[in-house]
């Protein structure tokens, strides 16, 4: 369930025109995306349409990726079924959609006849977690994060149990998606991006490796990586072993500044 969208509304002529142009470029028509019905909901969260198309909800991941509980994934499917069952839906490709992926799937969102978004519905229920692609506009990702934050504050869905980790709780052997809150002890910008360290020993502590593009974006947003020294942040990503537990930051919006 990857990628991002802008919610399509018929009255938004500029967005409608941009969407139409995009569809013409990839050889589709608006009619193939409107008035769709759901054929099947897969356990992965993919939405199979009666037209034969498959839609992956963009910029969100299933809860089992974070908590390892397949039962929560079943709640996602049940919630989607209630939300979409018997409705004519509109498929909205991601804003940076360049065609189907190698499996023939469309990355985006689906909206019901009233304009309600399936992805927003799941985020508000606390049933999915935001994880956006590197090229997704930060403003779009921030809007999704705000919806996720509200669900977390209200302890809905997967947020009923503590899911946010302290940096010291993250181990190199974990190798899963994590959501971490902590103070950056040392920030360093390099020619290849940069590093954010959350402990005293960069060889063993939790570290965020920042891509060059993300470092550039954070320079514009925060004044540079060094300006993040001592800041309380929330960050998300997949853990891999490299000098202790490390995650890669290629989407700048995945690094959220928190109050001290």
N, C-alpha and C positions, 0 to 999 in steps of 0.2 A: 504494500500500500504506500506507494511513494509518489512524489511530485506535488505541485501547488496549483491553486486555481483562483480565479476571481469569480465571485458569485454572479451568474448571468441573470439579468432581469430584462424582460422584453422592452421596457421603457428606456433602457440605456442604449441609445442609438450608436454611440461611439464604440462601445464594447461589442455590440451586435455586429457592426461593420467590420471590426477587427477579427471577430470570430469567423465571420463569413469568408473574409479573405484567407484566413488560415485554413479553413476547410477546403477552399478551392485549390489552395497550393498542394494539399495532400490528397486531392482527388475525391473528397467527400462532399456531401451537401448537408444543409441544415436539416432537411427532412430525415436524414438517416440518424440524426442525433435527438430529434424531438419525438414525442409520442411513443416512447419505448416502454416495454413491459419486461419485468424480471422473469427469467426462466428458472434460474437456480442461484443460490448463494453458496459459495464454496467455503470450506472450513478456514481457508486462508484469508477470507474477507473479500475475495474477488466476486464481482457481480456479473453473472452471465445473463445476457439479454436474449429475448426471443428472436431478435434479428441475427443472432450468432456472434455478436460482439461481446467482448469481455472488458469490464472496467475495473481498474485498480484504484481505490481511493488514494488520492495523492497526499503526500507530506505527513502521513500518519502511519504508525505501526501498531500491530495487534498487541494486547496486553501481555501475552505469554512471552514476548520478546524481552520485556522488562522484569516480569515476576515469575516466569516459568510455569504459569498455571493455565493449562488448556481449558479449564472450566470457564475462565473469564472470556476466552475467545468464543466459546459457545454463547455467552451472553451477548457478545457483539452481533453474532449471526441472528440470534433471536430478536434483538432490537431492530436490526436492519429489516428483518422480515415484516415486523409490525409496521415499520415506517414506510416500506415500499410496496407492500402487498396490494395488488389490485389497482395500482395507480399508474397513470401515464406519466412517465418521467422524462426529464431532459438531461442528456449527458453534456457535461461542461469540461472540455479538455483543459489541461493545465495551461497557464499563461505562457509557458515556454515550450509547449507541445510541438514536437517536430515530426509527428507521425507515430504509428504503432511501434511498440518495442519488438524485439526479436521473437517474442512469443505471440505477436499479433494483438496485444492488449492495448487498450487506451488508458492513459494515466490522467486522472482528473477527479471530478465529483459528479454526483447526480443530484438533481433537485426535483421536488415534487411540484404539482400544478400551482401551489401557492407560493413557490419560490424558496421553500425551506430546503436547506442543504443537508444531505445525509451525513457528510463529514462533520459539519458543525453540530448536528444532533448527537453524534457519538462523542465528540469532544466535550460537549456540555454535560453529558451523562457520565463523564469520567471513564469511558470505556476504551479509549485509544490514546496514544501518546504522540506528540508532534515530533517528527524527524524529517526535515526537509532536505532537498538536494542542494548542492553547492551553488547552482545558478539561479535558485529561486530568489526573487526580490525580497530583501530583508523586511520591507514593510508588510508584505503578505504573510511572511512567517511570524512576524511580531503579532499580527492580528490573531493568528491561530494560537499562539502561545498565551495570549490574554484570555482566550476562551478556556484553554487548559488550566491556567492559573486559577480561574474562578471555580472550576470543578474541584481543584485540589483544595482550595480554601474552604469549600463547602463539603469536603470529604465524600465526594460522590464516586461510585464505581471503584476502580482500582486504588483510588486515593483514600479509601476508608482505612487502609493500613499504611503505615509509614513506608514510602518507596524511595525517599530521598536519602542518599548516603553521605556520610562524612568522608572526606578524602582518605582517612586512615582505614576505613572499612573496605576500600577497593583493593583487591588483590590481583596480581598479574594472571593468576590461574582462572579468574572469573570468566573472562572472554565472553561477556554478554553486553547488552545495552545497559547503561547506567545513567542515573540522574544524580549529580553530585553538587552539594553546596559546601563552600569553604572559602577560606581566605588565601589569596595568591601571595605566596611568600617571596617568590622571585620571578620576575618577568624579564625575558630577554628576547630582543628582536635580532634576527640574523638575516643573511642574504637569502636564505631558503625559507623565510617566514618567521618562526620564532617558537618559544617555549614558555609555558606557564607552569611553574612548580608550586606544589601545595605542601611541601615539607622541607626539611633542612638538608636532605641528601638527595640530589637529583638522580643518583644511581638506583635508588630504591623507592622513592616516594611517588605518589600519584602525579602524573604530568599530562599536560595538554600540549600536543604538537600543533602549531598553527600554520596553515598553508599560506603561501605568499599572497594569494588573493584575499584570504580572510584577514591577514595582517594589514593589508592595505586598507580594507574596509574598516577595521578597528582603529586604524590610525585616523581616519576621517571621523569616526564616531566618538572615540575616546581620547584622541590625542597621542596614540601610540601605545604599544604594549607596556612600555616602562611605566606609563601612567596608571597601569592596573595594579602595580605593587601595593599590597596591603588592602586591596578591595575585596569585599565579600561578593561572590558570584555564584551563579547556578549554571552548570554546563552539562551537556548530554552527549553521548556518543558510545561507540563500541570499544570495549576494552581489548587491548592486545598487549602481550609482554614485550617491553623494550625498556631496559633500565627501570624495572619495576612496572607497575600498571600504567598504561598510556592510552589516551584516546586522541583521535585526529579531529581537529576543528577546521572544516572547510566551509561551513555555513556560519557567518558571523553572528547571526541572530540566535544561534544555539548557545552563545555565551551571554547570559543575562546579568546585568549589574543589580545587586540587591542592597537594601539599606544596611548601614553598619550594624 
